[in-house]
Amino acid sequence: MVNPPNSVFYEDDRNATTRFFDRFELERYYATLEYQKMFSERTQLDIKAFGGYLSRFSKRQRGGGFGTLPSGPDADTNSIQLREDYTEGVDARLRHDYDLLGDISTLAGGVYFYQALQDRRDERGQTPDADSGTLRNLNTGETWDGAIFAENRFHFGRLSIVPGLRLEFLNQSVDEELNVAKADDGEPLASRSDFSFVPLFGLGASYVLGEGQQTVSVPPVAGGKGAEAKNPGAAMVTTGGPPRVEVYGTVAQAYRPRTYGELVPTGASTLVNGDLKEGKSLQFELGLTGNVGGARYFGFEAAGELDVLGFINGGAQNPWGTLSIYGNITLLDAEFTSGPNKGLVPTYAPDYQLKTGGIYRYKDVVKVAFLGTIVGDHFGDANNTFERAIPAYSIWT
């Protein structure tokens, strides 16, 4: 068999590529500010403000296809795209526990606001690796999203019933400022704005058929709320007894909003449905949850924390605040001891987990943190299947 001209096959060379000049860059800057207020042991307010910037840049050589090298006059040019998003929002939630028929039920609700501005630029470069070129498409979009939501968890012993409501207000607008392909075909630039009001309802219920095994808690992580540097190491064990079994069911409405691409496509010959609506669905779920067998957890945890500014000040409170450097390590050996998965590792039980970082606080006004978490490999299911294997990873925020 003779390979077609300019073709690249994996069987011939596993390191072969057809995209020598394609590049992709992603930048994201994000910040959050949170305020918490405990009015009482039963009532809590949480307000979170957030905002950020996202930039997505890509450049791709033209004139090629899947599995073929670029060829022809188009191969001497490239397509360049830059998308920028500016977002901001506020999420405010209130939770209150109250007595009802001899048990404790919970009412939770809040409001949500979100705004996003998006710019998209498409350029044509005059070389295969150009970083800029002639502007061909330019459009801007804006999204306003607001929601009012509430749910109540009625708790009656082993039975829980949770009705919920969410009122969604969504407005999207997109305006084309330049489209060379449409201009060449005599097509007008697109401009569109759509508003949606979507009420969503849901209902969930669960019943505990049998209380299950209880896991002994361990001391809090150093650097966390209420943690202290003198936390000792502690073993983690699971007590014996029958497995926990719970039956549950939910029914909920859901929807998928319109997207920028659906509102204003960039192609000259692409048309938009004049009666474009958001997607809607009704989802049902019925299930039975329970432990797959007895399990043994044994581990060790050690933590340490140092206030650098206090240390410099001779152990006294520093007027410039506190700078806490902390570290926490957890070593864990977990295994199913009975049931169909005997000898396997329970879900989300890595052999090690390391948390470290620094937190600067100035009174109750300023808090800045740089935190890292390093986690060993583990499994996302109790059968330890290859598809659900989670490799070791680290997260820095």
C-alpha positions, -999 to +999 in steps of 0.1 A: +000+000+000+014+034-010+007+063+014-010+093-002+013+124-008+020+146+023+004+120+046+017+112+081+010+079+097+015+069+133+024+033+123+054+047+103+066+072+129+050+076+163+068+110+168+057+124+135+037+157+134+018+177+109+016+209+130+051+224+133+040+260+139+007+256+158+008+271+193-017+276+221-015+299+251-038+302+281-036+328+308-059+332+337-059+356+367-086+351+393-094+365+427-120+359+454-130+378+485-152+361+511-171+373+542-186+350+567-208+359+596-220+335+623-252+351+638-256+320+660-248+283+660-278+279+638-276+308+614-247+316+591-242+341+563-216+337+535-209+363+509-183+357+482-172+382+455-150+371+426-136+384+394-109+375+369-094+377+334-090+349+309-070+350+277-069+322+251-045+326+222-040+302+193-023+301+159-027+273+134-010+269+100-035+267+071-036+244+041-035+210+059-059+183+069-061+155+094-030+133+090-016+154+061+011+180+059+001+215+050+004+222+013-005+247-014-005+285-011-026+285+021+003+267+038+023+299+037-003+316+060-019+309+094-051+316+114-047+335+146-074+338+172-074+357+205-103+355+230-104+376+262-129+374+290-134+397+319-157+383+346-171+395+380-198+383+403-212+380+438-227+349+456-245+354+489-259+325+509-278+323+542-283+290+561-305+285+591-312+254+612-345+251+630-365+226+651-393+207+634-413+178+649-385+168+672-357+170+647-335+196+630-343+209+595-323+233+574-334+262+552-308+276+528-311+303+501-294+332+484-288+353+454-262+351+426-250+378+402-225+374+373-213+396+345-189+387+317-174+407+288-159+388+259-138+400+229-129+377+200-103+386+173-095+365+142-065+374+121-048+360+090-010+358+093+013+361+063+037+334+074+031+299+089+043+310+124+031+346+125+019+360+158-002+387+143-018+395+109-046+411+091-078+414+111-107+394+096-133+390+124-140+410+155-170+406+178-178+415+214-202+399+237-217+405+271-235+382+296-256+392+326-267+364+348-287+366+381-304+340+402-325+336+433-324+302+449-337+284+480-340+249+493-352+233+525-341+200+540-368+185+561-353+159+584-374+133+601-352+107+616-339+085+588-360+103+562-349+135+544-370+155+519-354+184+500-375+206+477-356+234+459-363+263+436-340+285+414-351+315+394-326+322+366-323+355+348-300+355+318-292+381+292-267+376+264-257+400+236-232+398+208-222+424+182-200+419+152-178+448+144-159+432+114-164+401+093-145+401+061-162+369+047-196+385+052-185+418+037-172+400+006-206+382+002-226+414+009-240+400+041-248+424+070-230+422+103-249+404+130-261+420+162-283+401+187-295+403+223-316+376+241-331+375+275-342+344+293-362+338+325-360+302+336-376+288+367-361+255+379-376+232+404-362+201+421-372+175+447-350+150+464-356+124+491-335+098+509-341+071+535-314+054+555-322+017+556-294+008+578-268+029+597-233+021+586-197+021+599-184+052+614-149+066+607-130+081+636-122+118+629-086+131+630-073+165+642-077+195+619-050+204+594-025+230+605-031+263+589-068+257+586-096+272+607-092+264+643-060+244+638-030+246+661+007+239+655+007+214+684-016+189+667-003+154+674-002+126+649-032+104+649-043+071+635-075+067+615-096+036+619-130+024+609-152+007+635-169-026+627-205-032+621-230-036+592-225-013+561-246+019+557-274+015+532-294+044+519-321+046+491-325+080+473-344+096+445-344+130+428-363+148+401-350+181+388-354+205+359-322+217+341-314+239+312-286+248+288-283+285+279-276+298+245-239+303+236-221+330+217-214+307+188-251+300+184-261+336+186-236+350+161-216+325+140-185+339+123-190+321+090-205+340+061-230+312+051-241+301+085-276+311+096-291+313+131-325+300+140-346+331+145-365+314+174-334+301+192-341+289+227-322+275+256-322+237+260-344+222+287-345+188+304-362+169+332-338+146+350-347+116+372-324+096+394-331+066+417-304+047+435-292+027+464-260+036+481-240+017+507-206+005+517-193-024+495-178-041+525-157-035+556-126-014+553-095-007+574-079+027+575-046+032+593-024+062+591-003+089+607-007+127+605+018+153+616+016+191+614+037+221+622+031+258+620+054+289+627+045+326+629+075+341+612+067+377+622+060+366+658+092+347+659+112+377+647+094+398+674+106+374+702+074+354+704+052+384+710+024+396+687+039+416+658+021+449+651+024+441+613+003+410+617+011+373+613+029+353+587+022+316+593+043+290+575+028+256+579+031+220+568+009+190+572+016+154+561-008+125+561+003+089+555-025+064+550-028+026+545-063+017+535-078-017+524-111-034+521-112-063+546-145-079+535-170-079+507-165-083+469-135-059+469-115-075+496-079-066+492-085-036+471-080+001+480-111+022+490-119+052+468-100+085+472-075+070+497-040+081+486-009+068+504+003+103+512-010+138+512+011+169+519-003+204+525+020+234+529+020+271+523+020+305+539-008+327+552-004+364+560-031+381+582-034+417+594-060+419+621-094+410+605-089+432+575-063+415+552-057+378+545-034+366+518-025+330+513-003+308+490-012+272+495-002+239+480-015+204+481+004+173+469-015+141+466-004+106+458-021+084+432-054+067+441-086+054+426-120+069+419-139+037+422-139+008+446-130-017+419-096-001+413-102-001+375-076+014+352-101+039+338-107+054+372-070+055+383-061+090+394-023+098+391-004+118+417-009+155+413-002+189+430-023+221+433-010+255+441-033+285+448 
